[in-house]
Amino acid sequence: GDFGAYTINMKHILEGMINVPHDDVEYFGELLFFTNPRAYAKDFVEQINNHKPTLLVAVDFLFWFGHGSTPIDRDPAKYRMEKMNFALDLLDQVDCQIVVGNLPNVRAAIGKLLSERQVPTPEILAQLNERIGQWGDERQNVIVIDVFQLWDSAMNGNEISMMGATWPIGSQSRLLQEDMLHATLEGMIAASLLVAQELDEKGLETNLEMIKKRAASAARKD
């Protein structure tokens, strides 16, 4: 929502990055996903399989399977891992190249948009990310990008450089919104450049300003 008049999402950013002839990028997302991740995820995977994509970019698909309130009568570690395995099993049903992110540390959002109960402890977060990494390593069609490290660098205001783009020390506000839970447009582009870096594909635009302009143009069309 950085542009006010129209919303830019990952579909528009990816459209702004692809330099070669291609089918339209399709978007499968829902603002209310967090209210029922299992049901929405099952529905999305069915839609995705019907679409038959060549590439699935699912940077934050796993987020609400590691986050969210834990029932009082359930062990948090076991409950969150059960949810995560459910999501990974769903992704196993998709027959194409998959790029998925691990989980960021969003404890700074507690007291803003999230409660303490909705955020895994550092120990549980590490276990979940280890599981995601293990799952990805065992599959040739999966790339796991390190959202945890990217978010940590943005949160701490560290310099970030990739694919010719650089965010200098102190760029937190350029990359993260004030709620400390959502990325800005530049933060989303940074994640997309990480996707491009890991894919190592030719035919992708990596100039930050050019991607911004193209993404805005794609969003206006929508």
C-alpha positions, -999 to 999 in steps of 0.1 A, spaced: 0 0 0 29 24 -3 14 42 -32 -20 50 -16 -41 50 -47 -35 13 -56 -20 -16 -38 12 -33 -50 17 -70 -42 43 -97 -51 26 -104 -84 33 -68 -96 69 -69 -84 75 -102 -102 59 -88 -133 83 -59 -129 113 -82 -127 107 -106 -156 124 -93 -188 116 -122 -211 83 -132 -228 61 -150 -203 26 -159 -193 9 -136 -169 19 -139 -133 -10 -152 -113 -16 -142 -77 -31 -165 -50 -35 -146 -18 -60 -135 8 -58 -108 34 -77 -129 59 -53 -159 55 -43 -157 91 -78 -164 103 -78 -199 90 -44 -208 75 -52 -245 69 -84 -240 50 -70 -211 29 -38 -230 22 -56 -262 10 -77 -240 -13 -47 -221 -27 -28 -253 -34 -58 -267 -53 -60 -235 -73 -23 -235 -80 -23 -271 -92 -52 -263 -115 -32 -234 -129 -2 -257 -135 26 -231 -129 62 -235 -139 73 -216 -108 57 -210 -74 71 -180 -54 57 -184 -19 80 -163 3 57 -159 33 34 -189 28 47 -206 59 44 -176 82 11 -183 98 19 -220 103 47 -210 126 28 -181 142 -7 -176 157 -21 -184 191 -14 -218 206 -44 -235 224 -40 -234 261 -41 -272 264 -14 -278 237 24 -278 239 35 -248 218 65 -265 202 45 -296 192 15 -276 181 35 -253 159 56 -281 144 24 -300 136 10 -269 117 43 -265 99 44 -301 88 8 -297 75 19 -268 53 50 -286 40 29 -316 31 6 -293 11 36 -278 -8 47 -314 -16 15 -316 -37 27 -289 -60 46 -302 -91 69 -273 -101 99 -253 -89 91 -238 -55 107 -208 -38 96 -205 -2 109 -185 27 118 -195 63 104 -176 92 115 -142 104 119 -131 140 90 -107 145 91 -103 182 93 -66 178 57 -67 166 45 -79 200 23 -52 215 17 -37 180 -2 -62 158 8 -94 175 4 -107 211 30 -127 229 10 -159 224 10 -155 186 48 -154 183 70 -185 188 99 -183 213 134 -180 198 139 -217 206 108 -228 188 115 -205 159 149 -220 155 133 -255 155 108 -245 128 134 -230 106 156 -261 110 126 -282 98 120 -259 68 156 -260 58 157 -298 62 126 -302 41 140 -280 14 174 -297 13 156 -331 7 138 -318 -25 154 -309 -58 125 -286 -68 126 -265 -36 147 -234 -28 144 -220 7 154 -184 9 167 -170 42 140 -145 52 151 -148 88 185 -133 80 171 -107 56 145 -95 82 171 -96 110 194 -74 89 166 -50 82 154 -49 118 189 -41 131 196 -15 104 225 -34 89 238 -27 54 221 -50 29 235 -56 -6 223 -80 -32 220 -82 -70 235 -47 -74 211 -30 -49 224 -16 -16 205 -4 15 230 14 37 232 12 75 201 26 91 176 17 64 151 0 87 123 24 78 128 19 41 124 -18 44 99 -23 73 66 -7 82 61 8 116 41 -22 128 74 -43 126 54 -71 110 50 -60 73 76 -50 47 74 -18 28 75 -19 -10 113 -17 -10 113 -45 16 92 -67 -7 116 -59 -36 145 -69 -14 129 -102 -7 122 -106 -45 159 -98 -53 168 -126 -28 145 -149 -48 162 -138 -81 196 -143 -65 188 -179 -54 171 -188 -87 202 -175 -106 181 -171 -138 188 -149 -167 162 -125 -180 154 -109 -146 155 -72 -140 175 -64 -108 176 -26 -109 157 -14 -78 143 18 -94 133 0 -126 115 -27 -107 96 -1 -87 84 17 -118 74 -15 -136 56 -28 -105 37 4 -101 27 2 -138 15 -34 -134 -5 -24 -103 -21 5 -121 -33 -18 -148 -49 -41 -122 
